[in-house]
């Protein structure tokens, strides 16, 4: 079971994890003026902190994920309640912490070898299909992370997935259940029907002026225009500021010299190892037993036995054992465990270490090769340095100008012009928008909420600075305000006439359908009545639940009917979403023959049920963990 879980953790799980990390790690940090202390807790789970920094990272990842799904569109309109959105993110972080604590308590671990193998397999770190340490280091620098930080995050995420898979794997679905569901899924129904079209009755409908006026008077709210406002605003963004940053090449060269080591490809060493795993809470007796086993293996290596063969047969690192313990070329920082790295970097090529003890157990290391480190030239990294320089300078200027913007719009609450002149900004404006919807920046519900606030709308003041997406800040005020009002009768009269005629036509179609149902009660057939009334009779081949032969309304209704008794069809009327009326006859229910169902379809159904039950098991386990956990939230910190 654990082997299956680990195998899965090395494939799609790892790919998903690095994808999410990439989406969220490139956000810009805010200083204390705009953001809380990154170590301030937003929650504690059994005493373990979830920090503001962790929360902001998860928040940015989720927004980036949604934006990617929507093709880069502004996602604000799809987040109607920002507070609830943040609460859901915090709940997920709490549950991940609970799962992590449960996994650790249950003895789940991610070995160095497994983690290193996953990192090597990420396509983002590969060149020509092979792991490229330079790409890895470049990615870490661009995301402001050390190798240790990234690898610890990855280790944690893999551990979470292992536990989830383990809990889900305890569920199963029976073949009998599968077959019963397939019979329902593949079931067919023999139906016939007629449709009475409402549009055919429109010419028979007359609507009086009195009826139109009464409808208008009784439905004033329907014909009311929404309250609307337009705003003018000032916006600061790091992106815009960075375009105006002057780049001093001498300064770039100075930075290059200071950070030269950052642009080097570090020395890499290819090692093999044999690991004898030891639990963190192992007893002295267990430690001694493991050490003795490792020393016995070292003796066999010294006697000339194949290191690779011994690793395959004895190493507890399942990520590398099949490859003879080969970890590939890794830098010192990428070796994850510092004790292992230190031991590997003092070996000569071809040498074998003594038995060493790391946090994962005992290792015997063999050094297979060395790739010497190199340093990129200034010309090679100039572009990267320029981007970083612009970004850092823009951030500093952004925070400075943000304070000026906040102060000047507060000190001059009835205008944006003074702050605009001081900062060299242009006052922008929007079209009219309502509380519920808008275009441009008014698509963001936070903008609409502030615009319709008492301070801005009723008192006519500038808003407080509003942070958008971490690298933008905005101050707004009302430009124009339109009160809600009822549209004049003459403007909506034609619309009302059309509505009343349609409603009347639909009632007439329904009455016709019900009269047909009364005739069917007297042993008439639906086909005969359709012919007599010059209605189109439809009798398609037996349909499945999803069928292109009939409308969704009709198929859904047909599959909700009981089985007909003997040869007597069941008849039922249906007012359709289009306003038309259908009379349906159900002649027979035809269950699927399981023997004719494709094996692939059977396996798919079985897999679906197992995933469903697995998700239910995990949900139940999470519910139990939350009930017994001590969770304290600090809403003021997120």
N, C-alpha and C positions, 0 to 999 in steps of 0.2 A: 504493500500500500504506500509506504513512504517513498519508495523508489519511483512509483507512478507519479506521485505528487511532485517530487523533485524534477522529474523529466519534464513535466508540464511547466514547471516554474522556469525552466531554461528556455522555453520557446515563446509562445504568445504572451505570457505574463511579463517576461522581461522586456519584450518589445513595447508592450503597453505602458510599462512603468517609465521607461526612458522617454517615451513620447510625451507623457504627462509632465515629466520633469522639464523637458525642453520647453514646453508651452509656458510654464510659469516662472522659470528662474531668471528671465531676463528683465524683470520689472525693476524700476528705479526706486531706491529707498528714499523716504521722506525724512526730513530732519524733525526735531522736536516740535517745531512750530505747527507742522501739519500732521505728524504721526506720533503715537505713543512710544514709550521706551520699548524696544524689541523684546526685552526679557520680562516685561510685565505680563503676568498670567491672564489669559482670557478665561481659563478654566483649570481646575485641578481634578484629576481622576485618580482616586485612591492615593492622594498625596503627590502624584506626578503632574508637573506643570505642562499645560499647553500654552506656549508663549504667544505674545502678540505677533512676533516675527513668523512663527509657524502658521498662525491664522492668516496673516496677510499673504503669505506664499500660497496657501490653499485657496484663498479668495481669488488671487490673481490667476491661478491655474484654472479654476472653474470658469471665470469670465473669459479667459483666453480659449478654453475648450469650446465654449458656446459660440464665441465669435468665429472660430474656425469652422464650426458646423454650419454657420449662417453665411459663410463665404466672405467674412470680414465686415459684415454689416454691423451697425450700431445695435448692441444687444439690450440697451436700456429698456426699450419698449416690451421686451420679453421677460423683464423682471419687474412685475407690477408692485411688489413689496420688497424693498431692499432689506428691511429689518428681518423679514422672514427668510430671505435668501441667505443672509449671514447666519441666522440661527441654524438653518439646515446644514451649512458648512461646518459650524461648530459641532453640531450633533455627530456629523461624520467623523470629525477628528476625535471626538470622545470615544466613539465606537472603535476606531482604529487603535486608540491607546488601550482600550479594554482587551481587544483581540491580541495586541502585542503582549500585554501582561499575561494573558492566558497562555499564549504560545510559549513564552519564556518559562512560565511555571510548569508547562507540560513537557519541557525538554527539547523543544524545537530549536534547531540551530542551522546556520548557513555557513558552510566551511569556506575558508579562504579560496580553495581551489574552485569551488562552484561559483563563487562570486567573480573571481578572475576570469573564468570561462565565459560567464555571461557578458562581462564588459568587453571581452575580445569579440564576442558575437554580435554586438550592436553595430548595425550598418553605418551609423553616424560616425563611428570611430574607425572605419575601415577604408583602405585604399586598395583598389584592385582585389577586393575580396579578402584582404588580410588586415589584421589589427595594426593600426598605425599610432604609435605612442605620441607622435607629434600632433595628430588630429585630436587625440584625447586631451593632451595638455592644453591645446588651443581652445577646445570646447570648455574646459574648466576655467580658463582665464576669462573667456567671454561671458561666463555666467558667474564670475566672482566667487568661485568655489575652489577649495583644495580637494585633492584626490581623496583624502580621508573623509571629508564632509560628504562628498558625493557617494562614496562607497558605503558609508554608514547609512545614508538614506536608502540606497539600493538594497542593502542587507535587510533593513527594517521592512521595506516593501515586499521583498521576496518572502520574508518570514510571515508577514500578514497573509500573503496568498497561499502559502503552504498550509496555514491553519484553516483558512476558509475552505480550501480543497479537501482537507482532511475531514472537516465536519460535514461537508456536502457529500463526501464519499460514503458516509455511513447510511445514506438513504438508498432505496432501490424501488423499482416498479416491477410488478409481476407481468408475465406474458398474458395472463387472463385479463388483467386490466387494460393492457395494450390492445388486445383484440376487441374488447368491448368498446373502447374509444374509437378504434379504426372503423368498426361497424357503423358507429354514429357519424364519424367524419365522412366516410365514403357512401353513406346512405343516399338513396335517390327517392324522389317522390314524383308520382304520376299525377299531374294537375292539368286542368283546363281553366280558362278564365275569359271574361269579357271586360272591357274598359269603357266606362261612360265618361266621355270627355267634357269637362266643364265648359270649354271654349265653344262647344256646339250650342250652348244655351244662352250665350251672351246677347244674341240678337233678340231674344225673348224677354230681356230684362229692361224695365223702365224704372228710372230713379227720379223722384220728384225733388223740386228745390227745397221743399220742407224737410225731406229726409236728409238732404245734404247739409242743410243748416243745422239740423239737430245733431248730426254726427260731429260737426265742427264744434258746437257748443259743449257737447258731452266728452270731448276728447282734446280739450285745449292743450294738455301737457304734451300730446303727441306732436302738435304743431308748433311747439315752442322752440326757439333757437337757443343754443347753448350759450352760456356766458363765456366770453372769449377775451383774451388779452394778447398783446404783442409786447415784446421786451426789447430793450437795448442792453448791450453787455460789453464788458471788457474781458478778454481771455488771454491768459499767459500760458505758454506751453514750452516745454524744454526743446521740442523739435524745432519750433520757430526760432527760439533764441540761439540754438546751436548753429543755425545758418549764418548768423551774423558774427560768430566768434572768429577773431583774427588768429591765425596760426603762425607762430614764430618757429621757424625751422631750427634755429639755435636751441630753442627751448626743447624741441622734440629730441634733438641729439643729446641734450643734457639728461632728459628722462630715460633715453635709451641706455646711456652709460650707467645710470643709477639702477636700472632694472635689467641689465644685460642677462643676468641669470634666468630671468623669466622667459627669455626668448631662446634659450638653449634647449636642445633636445637632450634630456638627461641620459646618462649612461644607463643602459639596459642589460639585464642579465637573464639568460635562459637557464631555468633550474628545473630539476625533477625532484620530487620528494615522496617519501613514504610517511604517511601520517597514521599514528595510532591515536584515535580520538579518545578524549577523556571528558566526562561531564564536569561542569563547573563546580558541582557540589560533591565530587567524587571523594571517597574515603581514602585514607592513607594506604589501605590494603589495595584498593583499586588502582591508585597511582603507582604503587610499586609493581603491580602486575603489568600495567601498561608499559612502564619504563623497562622492565625486564624483557618484554616482548620486543621493544624497539632496539634494545642493546643486542639481543640475539640476532635480529635482522641485520644490524650494522656489522656484526661479526661475519655473517654470511657474505655481505658485500666485500668485506676485507679479504675474504677467502677466494674472491673471484667470481662469485655468483652474479648473474645479470641483474643490475639495478632495476631495469625496466620490468623484468619478469617478477621480481620480488614485489614491486609496486603494484602490478596488476593483481597479484595473488593476495596481498596483505594490506594495502593501503585502505584506510577508512574514508578517504576523500573520493567520493563517487564521481566528482566532477573531473578528476584527472586520472583515476586508477586505470581505466581502460586504455589510456594513452601512455601507460608506463610512468605515471606521475608527472607528466610534462605540463608545466605551467606556462611555457612559452617565454618570450622576452618581455620583461617588466622592469620599470624603473623602481628605485628604492621606495618612493611614495606609493606606487601602485601595488606593492606587495601586501598591502593591507595590514598585516600583523608586523609591528616594528621589530620584534625579536627575531622573527623569521628573516626580515629584510637585512637586519644587521649581520646575521650569520651568513647570508648569501653573499653579501658584499665584501666579506673578508676572505672568501675562498678564491683559490687560483683555478684557472680553467681546467676542468677534468677532476678537480678535487671533490672529496666527500666530507661532509661535516661530521662532527660528533653528534650524539643524540641531544637535541635541544628541546626545551619546554616552552610552548607558547600558550596562549589562552585557549587553544583548541585541543591541545594534547601534545604528544611527542612527535618530533620530525627528524628524519634523516634527509639531508639535502645534498644533491649532486649538482655542481655547476657545469653546464654543457657549453655555454658560449657567452661572449661579451660583445656588446655593441657600444663603442665609445661615444660619448656625448659630443654634440656640436652646437655652435652658437650662430643664429641667423645674423646677417649683416643689417645695418641700419636701413639700407634701401629695401630689404625684404620686409621689414616690419613697419616702415614709415606710414603706410596707409592705415594700419591697425592703430599705431600710436596717435595719428591725427584724429581718428574717430573717437578714441578714448579721451584725448585732450579736449576736443570740442564738447563731448558729453559732460566731462567733469566741470569744465568752465561754464557750460550752460546750466548745470545743476546749481552751481554756486550763485550765478546771476539770477536764476529762477527763484531761489529762496530769498535773495535780497529784494528782488522786485515784488515778490509775493508779500513781503512785509510792508513795502511801500504802498502797494495796491490796497491792502487791508486797512492801513492807517488813513490814507487819503480818502478812500470812499466812506470811511466811518466819520472822518472829520468834516466831510462835505457830503452829507447824506442825501442831498437833493439833486446831485449831478454826477456824471461820470467824466465830464469833460476835463476837469482839473487833473484827475489821475491819469487820463489818457495823454494829456499834454506832457505831464511829468515823465511818463514812461515811454513816450513815443508810440503809443498804441492807437488804433482806430476803433471808434465806437461802432460796433456792429448791431444789427437788429434782425428781428424775425417777422414773419407773417403772423396774423392772428391765429391763436390756437386755444383749445378748450382744456378743461381739467383732465380730460381722458386721453387726448391724442394731439399730436402736433407733428410738424415737419422739421427737418434739420436738427439742431440741438434740442428743440422742444420734443423730440421723440423720447428723450431721457425723462423718466418720470420724476427724477429728483429736481430737474429744472422746472417742471410744471408745478410740483409741490411748493417750491420756494416762490415762484411767480404768483401763486394764488394764496400765499400766506398773508396773515394780517399785517405784518410788518411792511411787506412790500406792496401789497395790493391796496390795503385800506389806509395805511399811514403814508404811503408814497415814498418810502425810504429805499436807499440802496440795500441790497442783500448783503449778508456776510459772505466772505469768500467760500466758494463751493468747490470742493476737490472732485475732479473727474479723472478716473482711470490712473491715478497716481502721478501723472506727469503733466496734468493740466489743472488750472485753477481759474475760476470765473466769478465775476461779480455782475449782478444784473439789477435792472429796475424796470418799472412799467413804462411802456411807451404809449400804448392805447388800451382802453378798457371798454368793452361792449357788454352791457347788461343783457341778461336773458330776457327774451320777449316773445310774444305769440305772433306768429306770422299772420298777415292780413287774410281774411276769408277769401278774397278774390284771387290771391296768390296760390291757394291750395284747393280751390274748388274743383278744378279738373282732376286733381289727384284723388280727391274724396269720391268723385263720381266713378272713377275707374275702380277704386277699392270696393265700393258698394255693389257695383255691377258684378265684379268677380265673386264676391261673397254670395250674392244671390244665385249666380250661375252654379257655383259649387253646391249650394243647397239643393238646387233642382236636379243636379247630377246624382246627388246622394239619394234623393227621393225616388228617382228612377231605379237606382240600384236596389233600394229596399223593396220596391214593388216587385222586382224580379225575384228577390229572396222569398217573398210571400207566395209567388207562383210555384217556386221550387218545392215548397212545403206540400204542394198538392200533386206530387209525383211527376212533375214536368222535368224535362232535362234542360240543362243550361244551354246545350248546343241548339236545341229546338227553339228555345226562347230567343236566343241570339239571332237566329235566322228570321224569326217572325218580326223582330224589332229592328232588323237591319243593322245589327251590331256585329263587329268582327269577332269570330270565334277563334280562340287560340288554344291549341293542344300540342305543345312541344313534346319532344322526347323527354323521358323522365329526367328531372333536373337534380343536380347536386346543390349543396347549400350555397355555393358560389357559382353562379351561372350567368352567362352572357345572353341566354335565350329569354330571360324575363328580367323585370326591374328588381332592384334590391328590396323594395317594399313588398313586392309580391312573394319573392322567394323566402324572405324572413317570415312573413305571415304563414306561408304554407308549411314551413318546418316547425311552427309552433302548434300546429293542430294535432289533435289526438289521431290515433290510427283509425281509419274507417272500419266499420263492422260489416263483415261479409261483402256483398256486392254493392252496398249503399254508399254513395259518395258523401263526403261532408261538404257543406256549402257555407261560405262565410263572406261577409261584405268587408270592404277595406277602403277607408278614406285615405288617399295617398298624399304624400308630401307635395305633389304638384297641384293638388286641389281636385284631381280627377277621382272617380270612384270605381273600384274594381269588385267584381263578384267572382269568387274563386271556388272551384270544385276540386277536392282532393279525392282521387280514385283509389290510390294504393300507395303503400310505403314499402320500399324495396331495400332490405338490409344488404350490406355488402357481403360478398363471399370472401372470407379471410384468405382462402387458398389462392385467390387470384390477385391479391395485393402484392406489389413488388417488395422483395426483401429489403430494399433500401428504405421504402416508406415505413416498413415495420420497425426498422432500426431507428429511424428518425423519430418516430412516435415514442419509442422506449427511451431514447436519449432526452427527449423533451420532458417526459414525466420525471425522469431521474434528476434533471436540472431543476425542475419545479420543486420536487421534494427536497433536494439539496438546499435550495434557497430558503425553503420553509424551515429546515433544520437549523440553518445559520441564523435566521430571524428569531427562532425560538431560543437559541443559545444566547443571542445578543440581548433578548428581552430579560433572560435570567441574569445575565451579567450586570445589566443596568440596574435591576432591582436590588442586587446585593452590593453594588458599588457605592462608594462615597464620591459624588460628583458635585463640585461647587463651581458655579459660573459667575463671571464678573462682567455683566453687560456693559458697564461703563468703559471697559477697556477694548471693546471691538466695535 
